[in-house]
Amino acid sequence: MDKKKVLITTAIDYTNDVIHIGHAYQKILADCLARYYRGLLGKENVYFLTGTDEYGSTNQKAAEKRGITPEEHVDEISSKDKAELDSLNLDYNRFIRTTDSDHHETAQKFFQNVFDKGDIYKGSYTGLYCEGCEAYKTMSELDSDGRCLLHPTRDIQKVEEENYFFKWSEYADFLKQLIEAKGFVLPEGKRREMLGFIEQGINDLPVTRPEYKVSWGIQAPNDPEHVIYVWFDALINYFTAAEPEGFWNDDTHIIHVLGKDNARWHALLWPAMLKSAGKTLPSTIYVHGFVNLNGEKISKSKGNIIRPSELVSQFGADATRYYFIKHGPVIEDVDVSVDHIKQVYNADLANGLGNTASRLARLAETSGFEFPLSELKKWDETFTEHFNNFRVDLAVQYVWSKLGVLDKHINDNKPWAIKDAPHLQKILAWEIDELREIINYLEPFIPETASKLSAVFGEEKISLKEQLFPRL
């Protein structure tokens, strides 16, 4: 990567309900990437953005159903979403809300730029609309019963209304050329899927809704009787936050991390919007799979959910992060269960890292030796290559392979049985240096544990008073 700075964003979560672990996975993934790049480029050169998407008809109706105002509804859900993410020890630079005043101003200016370019015109739309997706649908996007594949419990609406349209179709050739360039959309399967959408044909898209139908939205700057369509508004959040901070320019590697249900909007609509408005394009759009729980798709509408904070209360933030970094849907959908999380916790953390650190700390303490600090090596090429490919799962497995080598060395050399002091010191010095190197690799994955271990093994006299991962 030849850029000086990195911007990492996640999809912003819709505030119809509090997020579940499926939403939180991409935030863990993005946080892991952000921490890696901070270690590589310095904290001041990395900006990590997440937040909530708060306008649209679904939020408006959810508030009406509860007998409160839309403002009250989104304030509550956004606050709870932020608390869920904070429980995972995410180190973001900003938690943006699309109801933020600077976003209102930026979204209206952006819309006006596209309008002035001649890429927005007035027309009539007749077709299908899924409120769960807040998106217009074709029959090919529905199941045999005429229901949305992502929101099968919701009725599809038949919509007839006057809208302003974005000339999306005029950007088809530009988008095809952009996505044909390998590296813009990852992984490869998702890139081919986006090319497939282009081949099916891109139609102009309504980018406003009539205010009399959807009052909860940002007013279109060219017509007070319309509000900006929620997807057009929501995508602009990245520019709202990053541009004033100096992270939306050609010096920045702009990475969007999102789930496959949002891929088309980010890979096909967002670049066309940016091109029309004359803004810098993103560098990489990384699309991960879905998290299924106990063999079923996690769904707010079905109620088949588990919150991040529930897992954190049972396993801790680092253990939850570790599990989803290693076993999450970085490429394809995965199935998770609390039982499997517990198995991985005990095997990899309690019996693995925690046990190794405790054994070496006890041996170092009882030996009475001092262990001078040596200069830590930079992350090696294998580790950085996994991150360059967004394979955080392979990166964490690589670190645990180093831990396996260390465990074997401890078991083979049995330092607890060595009576010769110089030989014991030599063995322990090598093993502690190896553990210090491993700790240096841990921060992107399990930052709290990395910090605790750095404090213990970052001293010449070593003493560990706390058990890191008690067996469950």
Secondary structure, DSSP 4 states (H G I P E B T S, - for coil): ---SEEEEEEPPEETTS---HHHHHHHHHHHHHHHHHHHHH-GGGEEEEEEEE--SHHHHHHHHHHTS-HHHHHHHHHHHHHHHHHTTT---SEEEETTSHHHHHHHHHHHHHHHHTT-EEEEEEEEEEETTTTEEE-GGGB-TTS-BSS-TTSPPEEEEEEEEEE-GGGGHHHHHHHHHSTTSEESHHHHHHHHHHHHH----EE-EEETTT--SSPBPTT-TTEEE-HHHHHHTHHHHHHTTTT-SSTTEEEEEEEEGGGHHIIIIIHHHHHHHHT-PPPSEEEEE--EEETTEE-BTTTTB---HHHHHHHH-HHHHHHHHHHHS-SSS-EEE-HHHHHHHIIIIIIIIIIHHHHHHHHHHHHH-------PPPPPPHHHHHHHHTT-HHHHHHHHHHHHHHHHHHHHHH-GGG---HHHHHHHHHHHHHHHHHHHHHHTTT-HHHHHHHHHHHTSSS----S-SS---
